Amino acid sequence: MRYGIALSILFVAAALESGGDALVRAGLHSSTVTARAMFLVAGAAVLFVYGYVVNTPPWDFGRLLGVYVALFFVVAQLISWIAFGQRPTPAILVGGGFILIGGYIVSRG
C-alpha cells in the first residue's frame, strides 16, 4: 500500500476515533435522556466504523502505529478545542511535540 493512501486512511481513522469519543463524551454529559441516547448511539456507530476502517487494510500496523498516534493526538486536540473549548496547555503542546517526533521516528524505522 502506498504511503499516501495509508496516511489518508490513518487520518480518517483518527478523525473517526476522536469524533466517536467526543460523541460518547457529549452523551455522558447530556441533560436529557433522549440527547444522551442519541449521542451514545452515534458514538458507538462512529467507533465501530473506526474499527472497521483501521483494521481492514492489509498493512503493517505496528510500523504505522507511530504515525497513527501522532495523527490521533493532533485530531483529538483540535476536537477538544473546537467542540469543548479546551485549548491545549503548554504541557500538552510539549508532550504533543514528543508524540509527533516519535511518530516520525517510528514511521522511518
N, C-alpha and C positions, 0 to 999 in steps of 0.2 A: 504494500500500500504506500502510495506517495505521501511524503511528509506533510504537504499542504492539505491533502484530504484528511489525513489523520488529525492534524491540528484543528481543522474545521469541525470534525466530529467531536473532538475533545472540548472545543469551545461550546458547542451545542449541549453536550453532556453537562458541562459546568453550569451553564445557564439553567438547564432543567433541574439539576440537583439544588442549586441555590434558590431557584424560584419555588420549587416544591417545598423546601424547608421554610421559606418565607410564608407560603400559603398555610402550612401547618401552624407556624407561629401566630399568624393572624387569626386562625381558627381557635387556637387555645386562648387567645385574649379577646375574642369577640364577646359582645354583650348580650346577644340574643342566641337562642338555641338554633334557629334557622341559619343565621350567618355562620355560626360555629360549624354546623354540619356541612354547609356548602364549602367553606374554606378547607375543612379537613378532607372531604371527598375529593376536591380539586387537587389538594396537595398530594394525596395518595395516588391519584391518577398521574400527575406530573412526575412523581418519584418512580412510578412503575415505568413510564416512558423513558426516564433517565436510565434505569437499569437495563432496559432493552437496548437503547442506543449505545451505551458504553460497553455492553457485553457481546453484541452481535458481530462487529468486525473481527477478522482474523489477524490480530496484531499481537505484538509482544508488549502486553500491557504493562509489565514490570518496567520496561525501558521508558515507556511513555508516561508512566505514573508521575514522574517528577514534573513534566510539562503540565499534566492534568492538575496536580496540586497547585501549581503556580496560577493556572487559569482559574481554578476554583477560588483561590484567595482573592484575585482581582475582581471577579464577578460577584462574589459574596460581599466584598466591601462596597461595591457600587450599589448593590441591592439594599444593603444595610443603611447606606447613606440616603438613597432615593426613597425607599419605601418606609423606613423607620426613623429617618432624620438623625441617624447616629454617625457622625463624622469619625473617621479613623483618628485615633490618638497618635502622638509621636511614637509611642512604644509599638503600636500596631504597624505603623509605617516602617519602622526599623526592622521589626520581625518579618514583615512582608518582603522587605528588601532581601533578607536572607532566604526566604522561601523562593523568590524569583531567581536568585543566584543558584540555589540548589537545583531548581528545575532546569536551569541552563546546563549545569554540570551533568546531571543525570541524563539529559537528552543527548549529550555529546559522548557519553560513555559507552 
